Amino acid sequence: WRNDDATIQAYKGNRKKMEKPIYYDECREFMIDRFRAKVCKGLEADDSVAQTARDNEGEVIVASGDKGLRTVPGYQLNIVKIQDGIEYVTPLQACRNLYIQMLMGDRIDNIKGLSGTKGKPGYGIKTATKAIEQYITEYDMAKFVASEYKRVYPNGVMSEDGTKHLTWQEMLTETANLLFLRRYHD
């Protein structure tokens, strides 16, 4: 569904030339057979992990290096920084992490956000974190992020393919929808 929702830029459009690893199918079957891995249909694995973590908060540890999963409250192990050990992401920090991502966008998934351009710097991890950490309510975080989208794109933005103009509100909504990990499988 994210592919259909992305109009500003193609969702994961920066990966078109990437090929799956040679042993992708074999690894997938091994994970299904050996570890009873679930195949997610119509849903990305991150969405399924997020839903499982929300349904079983305090009973599972999300082990991932994906910053998108940091928007889910509960126990987390960043496998990129495994030496830091397990930490508990509070609901407030999970909320902050989502709004930080909305400012930064996500280059891995080709989600624009307010990351800027070569000539006009935007939000990176440090500036986005500093901007959001001052707020203690989701309302204030949302209000700030909306004001930034309005400031940066007062006249909206043209889609990557030049076929659709989005207002700053539509851009904000699309970015939030693409970044937010779903709560339910359906």
C-alpha positions in Angstrom: 0.0 0.0 0.0 2.9 2.4 0.6 3.8 2.1 -3.1 0.3 3.4 -4.0 0.3 6.1 -1.3 3.7 7.6 -2.3 3.1 10.5 -4.8 5.9 12.9 -3.9 8.6 10.3 -4.7 8.3 6.6 -5.5 8.4 4.6 -2.2 11.8 2.8 -2.2 12.2 4.2 -5.7 15.9 4.6 -5.0 16.3 0.8 -4.9 15.0 0.0 -8.4 18.4 -1.0 -9.7 19.2 -3.2 -6.7 18.9 -6.9 -7.1 17.9 -9.4 -4.5 20.9 -11.4 -3.1 21.7 -14.7 -5.0 20.5 -16.9 -2.2 17.4 -14.8 -1.2 14.9 -17.6 -1.8 16.9 -20.2 0.0 17.5 -18.0 3.0 13.8 -17.1 3.1 12.8 -20.8 3.0 15.4 -21.6 5.7 13.9 -18.9 8.0 10.4 -20.2 7.4 11.3 -23.9 8.0 13.8 -23.6 10.8 12.5 -20.6 12.7 8.8 -20.6 11.7 9.1 -17.1 10.3 5.9 -15.6 9.1 5.5 -14.4 5.5 3.7 -11.0 5.5 1.4 -10.4 2.6 0.3 -6.9 1.8 2.3 -5.8 4.9 6.0 -5.0 5.4 7.8 -7.1 8.0 8.4 -3.9 10.0 4.7 -3.4 10.3 4.2 -6.9 11.6 7.1 -6.6 14.1 5.6 -3.3 15.3 2.2 -4.8 15.8 3.6 -7.8 17.6 5.6 -5.5 19.9 2.6 -3.3 20.6 0.4 -6.3 21.4 3.0 -7.8 23.7 4.7 -4.8 25.2 7.1 -5.8 27.9 7.2 -9.4 26.7 9.2 -9.1 23.6 12.5 -7.4 22.6 12.6 -5.8 19.1 16.1 -6.5 17.8 16.7 -4.4 14.8 18.9 -1.6 13.5 15.9 0.0 11.7 15.2 3.5 13.1 11.5 3.1 12.1 11.0 0.5 14.7 12.3 3.0 17.3 8.8 4.6 16.9 7.3 1.6 18.8 7.3 1.6 22.6 8.9 -1.3 24.4 12.2 -3.2 24.9 14.6 -2.7 22.0 18.0 -4.0 21.1 19.8 -2.0 18.4 21.8 -4.7 16.5 24.0 -2.0 15.0 25.0 -0.9 18.5 24.6 -4.2 20.3 27.2 -3.2 22.9 24.6 -0.6 24.2 22.4 -3.5 25.3 18.6 -3.6 25.7 16.8 -0.4 26.4 13.2 0.5 27.0 11.7 3.0 24.6 9.0 4.9 26.4 5.8 5.9 24.6 6.9 9.5 24.8 10.3 8.6 23.2 8.6 6.5 20.5 6.4 9.4 19.7 9.4 11.8 19.5 11.2 9.3 17.2 8.2 9.4 14.8 8.2 13.2 14.6 12.0 13.2 14.3 11.6 11.0 11.3 8.9 13.2 9.8 11.4 16.1 9.9 14.3 14.0 8.5 12.4 11.8 6.0 14.0 8.4 5.3 16.6 8.2 2.6 16.6 4.3 2.7 12.9 4.2 1.8 13.0 7.4 -0.4 10.7 9.4 1.8 11.4 13.1 1.4 10.6 14.8 4.7 12.4 18.1 5.3 15.9 16.7 4.7 16.8 19.6 2.4 18.8 19.7 -0.8 22.4 20.4 -1.7 21.9 24.1 -1.8 19.4 24.3 1.1 20.2 22.2 4.1 17.3 20.7 6.0 16.9 18.4 9.0 19.4 15.7 9.8 19.4 13.5 12.9 21.0 16.0 15.2 18.9 19.0 14.2 15.7 17.0 14.1 16.4 15.5 17.5 17.3 18.9 19.1 14.1 20.4 17.7 11.7 17.7 18.9 13.3 16.9 22.3 12.1 20.2 23.7 8.4 19.1 23.5 6.7 16.9 26.0 3.3 16.4 24.4 2.4 14.9 21.0 0.2 17.9 20.3 3.2 20.3 20.6 5.4 18.0 18.5 2.7 17.8 15.8 2.1 21.5 15.8 5.9 22.2 15.4 6.3 19.7 12.6 3.3 21.1 10.8 4.6 24.6 11.1 8.0 23.5 9.6 6.3 21.8 6.6 4.3 25.0 6.1 7.5 27.1 6.4 9.6 25.0 4.1 6.9 24.3 1.5 4.4 27.2 1.7 3.4 26.6 -1.9 3.4 22.8 -1.7 5.5 20.5 -3.8 5.3 18.9 -7.3 5.4 15.1 -7.4 8.6 13.5 -8.7 7.0 12.6 -12.0 5.5 16.1 -12.4 1.9 14.9 -12.5 0.5 16.0 -9.2 0.9 19.1 -7.0 0.6 18.5 -3.2 -0.1 21.2 -0.6 2.2 21.3 2.4 -0.7 19.6 4.4 -0.9 16.8 1.8 2.9 16.4 1.9 2.9 16.2 5.7 0.1 13.7 5.7 1.7 11.5 3.0 5.0 11.6 4.9 3.3 10.6 8.2 1.4 7.7 6.5 4.6 6.4 4.9 6.6 6.5 8.1 4.0 5.3 10.6 4.2 1.6 11.3 0.8 0.0 11.2 -0.9 -1.3 14.4 -3.0 -4.0 12.8 -2.4 -6.7 10.2 -5.6 -5.7 8.3 
